[in-house]
Amino acid sequence: MKKIFIAAALGAIAIGGTARADIGIDARQADQSRQIDAGKRSGKLSIRERNVLNAEQRQIKRVEASLRVRGDNLSDRDERRLTVLLDSAQRHIRRLKQNRERGRNGIHF
């Protein structure tokens, strides 16, 4: 009886951990989209920069969709791959928002 309980608990933890990681990936994607929209509103991103960043976000979503074809849950390797892509996209957003190129609402220095 004790072994069954332990096995059930470990199974629940494994399933919960995967779902939690998926939520983290989705939250990061939503946060990055909000950052791009905020850059548009503030004028820190030009139209060209927004188009590049939005294309990058679409590519990440395509990669995630292709990884999920095998099933709803992502493996640890797939999660690491998406994390690397999201980290790169975050650096790209930060770099483009801090450069001297501005959008219509931005002030040129």
Buried (B, 14 or more C-beta within 10 A) or exposed (E): EEEEEEEEEEEEEEEEEBEEBBEBBEEBBEEBBEBBEEBBEEBBBBEEBBEBBBEBBEEBEEBBEEBEEEEEBBEEEBBEBBBEBBEEBBEBBEEBBEEEEBBEEBEEE
